[in-house]
């Protein structure tokens, strides 16, 4: 209920799918389907930018964390000083400190995080 999102751009055509989403505050789960052409999605938080190309990711602006649930996500700090390739089941945090430190929530923590952002 505390999440605020702004859709910056959305373009779907025969060859490409492009999207820009800003998560201003809160928690999110985003599934970007793989596409035969080019898929280029970007998710911005107050501290990071994640490049998404056919994957599922989760993030929380309060925890300052982004996790790849499936596929790979490139995460960089807003100023671009630190970059990480985040693979399935792995996370990074502390982007506000210009870091992309590894972060591994427990299975129980991840289930609780996902329950908060999943509509059943």
ChimeraX commands (.cxc) that place a marker at each C-alpha (Angstrom):
marker #1 position 0.00,0.00,0.00 radius 0.5
marker #1 position 2.95,2.38,0.41 radius 0.5
marker #1 position 4.40,1.72,-3.06 radius 0.5
marker #1 position 4.53,4.54,-5.59 radius 0.5
marker #1 position 5.41,3.83,-9.22 radius 0.5
marker #1 position 5.74,6.05,-12.29 radius 0.5
marker #1 position 5.64,4.64,-15.81 radius 0.5
marker #1 position 8.19,6.61,-17.79 radius 0.5
marker #1 position 7.91,4.93,-21.19 radius 0.5
marker #1 position 6.31,1.94,-22.83 radius 0.5
marker #1 position 6.87,0.95,-26.44 radius 0.5
marker #1 position 5.70,-2.33,-27.96 radius 0.5
marker #1 position 6.20,-2.98,-31.64 radius 0.5
marker #1 position 7.00,-5.90,-33.93 radius 0.5
marker #1 position 10.74,-5.92,-33.17 radius 0.5
marker #1 position 11.21,-4.43,-29.71 radius 0.5
marker #1 position 9.63,-4.03,-26.31 radius 0.5
marker #1 position 10.91,-1.15,-24.24 radius 0.5
marker #1 position 9.81,0.08,-20.84 radius 0.5
marker #1 position 10.96,2.53,-18.19 radius 0.5
marker #1 position 9.50,2.27,-14.71 radius 0.5
marker #1 position 10.46,4.34,-11.68 radius 0.5
marker #1 position 9.70,2.85,-8.27 radius 0.5
marker #1 position 9.65,5.98,-6.15 radius 0.5
marker #1 position 8.99,4.17,-2.86 radius 0.5
marker #1 position 7.97,0.75,-1.63 radius 0.5
marker #1 position 8.29,-2.87,-2.70 radius 0.5
marker #1 position 7.80,-4.37,-6.13 radius 0.5
marker #1 position 7.89,-7.56,-8.15 radius 0.5
marker #1 position 8.22,-7.25,-11.89 radius 0.5
marker #1 position 8.04,-10.01,-14.49 radius 0.5
marker #1 position 9.36,-9.09,-17.92 radius 0.5
marker #1 position 8.57,-11.79,-20.46 radius 0.5
marker #1 position 11.25,-12.96,-22.85 radius 0.5
marker #1 position 10.58,-11.74,-26.34 radius 0.5
marker #1 position 11.93,-12.99,-29.67 radius 0.5
marker #1 position 13.04,-9.49,-30.62 radius 0.5
marker #1 position 14.81,-6.99,-28.38 radius 0.5
marker #1 position 13.53,-6.54,-24.84 radius 0.5
marker #1 position 14.83,-3.52,-22.97 radius 0.5
marker #1 position 13.28,-2.65,-19.62 radius 0.5
marker #1 position 14.76,-0.38,-17.03 radius 0.5
marker #1 position 13.61,-0.13,-13.43 radius 0.5
marker #1 position 14.78,2.87,-11.46 radius 0.5
marker #1 position 14.68,3.17,-7.68 radius 0.5
marker #1 position 15.87,6.20,-5.69 radius 0.5
marker #1 position 19.33,4.56,-5.41 radius 0.5
marker #1 position 19.72,2.15,-8.36 radius 0.5
marker #1 position 18.97,1.37,-11.98 radius 0.5
marker #1 position 18.27,-2.23,-13.03 radius 0.5
marker #1 position 18.47,-3.34,-16.64 radius 0.5
marker #1 position 15.95,-6.12,-17.20 radius 0.5
marker #1 position 15.77,-8.39,-20.25 radius 0.5
marker #1 position 13.35,-11.26,-19.78 radius 0.5
marker #1 position 13.38,-12.02,-16.08 radius 0.5
marker #1 position 11.56,-11.64,-12.78 radius 0.5
marker #1 position 12.93,-9.29,-10.17 radius 0.5
marker #1 position 11.94,-8.09,-6.73 radius 0.5
marker #1 position 13.01,-4.95,-4.93 radius 0.5
marker #1 position 12.44,-2.87,-1.84 radius 0.5
marker #1 position 13.38,0.80,-1.61 radius 0.5
marker #1 position 13.40,0.74,2.20 radius 0.5
marker #1 position 15.80,-2.24,2.34 radius 0.5
marker #1 position 17.67,-0.73,-0.64 radius 0.5
marker #1 position 17.73,-4.18,-2.25 radius 0.5
marker #1 position 17.12,-5.73,-5.68 radius 0.5
marker #1 position 16.93,-9.50,-6.31 radius 0.5
marker #1 position 16.78,-11.53,-9.51 radius 0.5
marker #1 position 14.21,-14.27,-8.98 radius 0.5
marker #1 position 14.69,-15.64,-12.51 radius 0.5
marker #1 position 17.15,-14.72,-15.22 radius 0.5
marker #1 position 19.81,-12.02,-14.87 radius 0.5
marker #1 position 19.57,-8.35,-13.98 radius 0.5
marker #1 position 22.30,-5.74,-14.31 radius 0.5
marker #1 position 22.15,-3.37,-11.33 radius 0.5
marker #1 position 24.13,-0.16,-11.05 radius 0.5
marker #1 position 24.08,2.67,-8.58 radius 0.5
marker #1 position 22.38,5.88,-9.73 radius 0.5
marker #1 position 25.77,7.53,-10.23 radius 0.5
marker #1 position 27.09,4.39,-11.95 radius 0.5
marker #1 position 30.08,3.91,-9.65 radius 0.5
marker #1 position 29.22,0.29,-8.85 radius 0.5
marker #1 position 27.71,-2.33,-11.18 radius 0.5
marker #1 position 26.71,-5.94,-10.54 radius 0.5
marker #1 position 25.29,-8.77,-12.63 radius 0.5
marker #1 position 22.66,-10.39,-10.42 radius 0.5
marker #1 position 21.77,-13.98,-11.25 radius 0.5
marker #1 position 18.81,-16.18,-10.29 radius 0.5
marker #1 position 18.19,-16.26,-6.56 radius 0.5
marker #1 position 20.76,-13.59,-5.73 radius 0.5
marker #1 position 20.41,-10.03,-4.50 radius 0.5
marker #1 position 22.35,-6.81,-3.99 radius 0.5
marker #1 position 21.84,-3.94,-1.58 radius 0.5
marker #1 position 23.36,-0.72,-0.25 radius 0.5
marker #1 position 23.17,1.17,-3.55 radius 0.5
marker #1 position 22.62,4.41,-1.57 radius 0.5
marker #1 position 26.18,3.92,-0.30 radius 0.5
marker #1 position 27.39,3.59,-3.92 radius 0.5
marker #1 position 27.83,-0.16,-3.42 radius 0.5
marker #1 position 26.18,-3.29,-4.80 radius 0.5
marker #1 position 26.89,-5.61,-1.89 radius 0.5
marker #1 position 25.68,-9.22,-2.13 radius 0.5
marker #1 position 22.59,-9.91,-0.05 radius 0.5
marker #1 position 21.10,-13.36,0.50 radius 0.5
marker #1 position 17.71,-13.38,2.22 radius 0.5
marker #1 position 16.60,-16.65,3.76 radius 0.5
marker #1 position 13.88,-18.62,1.98 radius 0.5
marker #1 position 11.45,-17.51,4.70 radius 0.5
marker #1 position 12.40,-13.83,4.31 radius 0.5
marker #1 position 12.03,-14.00,0.53 radius 0.5
marker #1 position 8.64,-15.73,0.83 radius 0.5
marker #1 position 7.49,-12.98,3.20 radius 0.5
marker #1 position 8.77,-10.25,0.85 radius 0.5
marker #1 position 6.99,-11.80,-2.12 radius 0.5
marker #1 position 3.75,-12.28,-0.21 radius 0.5
marker #1 position 3.66,-8.51,0.36 radius 0.5
marker #1 position 3.78,-7.77,-3.38 radius 0.5
marker #1 position 1.78,-10.65,-4.84 radius 0.5
marker #1 position -1.95,-10.43,-5.44 radius 0.5
marker #1 position -3.59,-13.83,-5.09 radius 0.5
marker link #1:1,2 radius 0.2
marker link #1:2,3 radius 0.2
marker link #1:3,4 radius 0.2
marker link #1:4,5 radius 0.2
marker link #1:5,6 radius 0.2
marker link #1:6,7 radius 0.2
marker link #1:7,8 radius 0.2
marker link #1:8,9 radius 0.2
marker link #1:9,10 radius 0.2
marker link #1:10,11 radius 0.2
marker link #1:11,12 radius 0.2
marker link #1:12,13 radius 0.2
marker link #1:13,14 radius 0.2
marker link #1:14,15 radius 0.2
marker link #1:15,16 radius 0.2
marker link #1:16,17 radius 0.2
marker link #1:17,18 radius 0.2
marker link #1:18,19 radius 0.2
marker link #1:19,20 radius 0.2
marker link #1:20,21 radius 0.2
marker link #1:21,22 radius 0.2
marker link #1:22,23 radius 0.2
marker link #1:23,24 radius 0.2
marker link #1:24,25 radius 0.2
marker link #1:25,26 radius 0.2
marker link #1:26,27 radius 0.2
marker link #1:27,28 radius 0.2
marker link #1:28,29 radius 0.2
marker link #1:29,30 radius 0.2
marker link #1:30,31 radius 0.2
marker link #1:31,32 radius 0.2
marker link #1:32,33 radius 0.2
marker link #1:33,34 radius 0.2
marker link #1:34,35 radius 0.2
marker link #1:35,36 radius 0.2
marker link #1:36,37 radius 0.2
marker link #1:37,38 radius 0.2
marker link #1:38,39 radius 0.2
marker link #1:39,40 radius 0.2
marker link #1:40,41 radius 0.2
marker link #1:41,42 radius 0.2
marker link #1:42,43 radius 0.2
marker link #1:43,44 radius 0.2
marker link #1:44,45 radius 0.2
marker link #1:45,46 radius 0.2
marker link #1:46,47 radius 0.2
marker link #1:47,48 radius 0.2
marker link #1:48,49 radius 0.2
marker link #1:49,50 radius 0.2
marker link #1:50,51 radius 0.2
marker link #1:51,52 radius 0.2
marker link #1:52,53 radius 0.2
marker link #1:53,54 radius 0.2
marker link #1:54,55 radius 0.2
marker link #1:55,56 radius 0.2
marker link #1:56,57 radius 0.2
marker link #1:57,58 radius 0.2
marker link #1:58,59 radius 0.2
marker link #1:59,60 radius 0.2
marker link #1:60,61 radius 0.2
marker link #1:61,62 radius 0.2
marker link #1:62,63 radius 0.2
marker link #1:63,64 radius 0.2
marker link #1:64,65 radius 0.2
marker link #1:65,66 radius 0.2
marker link #1:66,67 radius 0.2
marker link #1:67,68 radius 0.2
marker link #1:68,69 radius 0.2
marker link #1:69,70 radius 0.2
marker link #1:70,71 radius 0.2
marker link #1:71,72 radius 0.2
marker link #1:72,73 radius 0.2
marker link #1:73,74 radius 0.2
marker link #1:74,75 radius 0.2
marker link #1:75,76 radius 0.2
marker link #1:76,77 radius 0.2
marker link #1:77,78 radius 0.2
marker link #1:78,79 radius 0.2
marker link #1:79,80 radius 0.2
marker link #1:80,81 radius 0.2
marker link #1:81,82 radius 0.2
marker link #1:82,83 radius 0.2
marker link #1:83,84 radius 0.2
marker link #1:84,85 radius 0.2
marker link #1:85,86 radius 0.2
marker link #1:86,87 radius 0.2
marker link #1:87,88 radius 0.2
marker link #1:88,89 radius 0.2
marker link #1:89,90 radius 0.2
marker link #1:90,91 radius 0.2
marker link #1:91,92 radius 0.2
marker link #1:92,93 radius 0.2
marker link #1:93,94 radius 0.2
marker link #1:94,95 radius 0.2
marker link #1:95,96 radius 0.2
marker link #1:96,97 radius 0.2
marker link #1:97,98 radius 0.2
marker link #1:98,99 radius 0.2
marker link #1:99,100 radius 0.2
marker link #1:100,101 radius 0.2
marker link #1:101,102 radius 0.2
marker link #1:102,103 radius 0.2
marker link #1:103,104 radius 0.2
marker link #1:104,105 radius 0.2
marker link #1:105,106 radius 0.2
marker link #1:106,107 radius 0.2
marker link #1:107,108 radius 0.2
marker link #1:108,109 radius 0.2
marker link #1:109,110 radius 0.2
marker link #1:110,111 radius 0.2
marker link #1:111,112 radius 0.2
marker link #1:112,113 radius 0.2
marker link #1:113,114 radius 0.2
marker link #1:114,115 radius 0.2
marker link #1:115,116 radius 0.2
marker link #1:116,117 radius 0.2
marker link #1:117,118 radius 0.2
marker link #1:118,119 radius 0.2
marker link #1:119,120 radius 0.2
view
